[in-house]
Structures are given as C-alpha cells and as structure tokens.
Amino acid sequence: MVDHNDPDPCEEHHQQFKRMKKLWLTLAWLFSALTLLPAQNSQVEMADRLRADGMIYVVVAVLVIIFLGLTIYLVNIDRKVSKLEKHNPNQPS
C-alpha cells in the first residue's frame, strides 16, 4: 500500500540538488566579484608580465579546463547516484 503523505526520495534529492546548485552559483558569483575588485585598484607585475608575453591565455585555459573537468565529474556522479536511488527506492537515505 502506497502512502501518499510520504515524500518521494527522488523529489527530495532533486530539491537538495537545486539548493546545492544555487549555493555553488552564488559562491562562484561572489568569488568572481571579489577577485575583480583588487585587480582594478592595483598593478600586479606578474599579471602584467603574463599579459605582455601572451601567457595569460594559457593560465585562463588551464583554469577553464580544470573547472570543466570538475563540473563534468560532479554531474556524472550525480547521475550515478540518481540511478542508484531509482534502483533501490526502499533503502533508507
């Protein structure tokens, strides 16, 4: 017999995923905003040198690759966990 008052574990996971996504987006926005503030007020020799040599693009590319790799990894793990939750709905969370 199905009790309709019990929350769906998949729905709870989905809501938790939405909250975590919102938290990470907020933190990413805050971090990017805070890192831009000091760059506007002062000169950094290393950054100037990297820009002059054209190496700043290498640094940015490496950071983007690392971030994309972590994002893909986390999405992949989330899919696997969701699949496991669907196969074992009676297991306690």
RARATA-V743480 format. One record per run of one state. SS is the DSSP state (@ for helix, = for strand, . for the rest). FROM is the first residue (numbers start at 1). TO is the last residue. Records with the same first field share a line. If there is no record, write none. Layout:
SS: FROM-TO ; FROM-TO
This chain:
.: 1-8 ; 42-44 ; 54-55 ; 88-93
@: 9-41 ; 45-53 ; 56-87
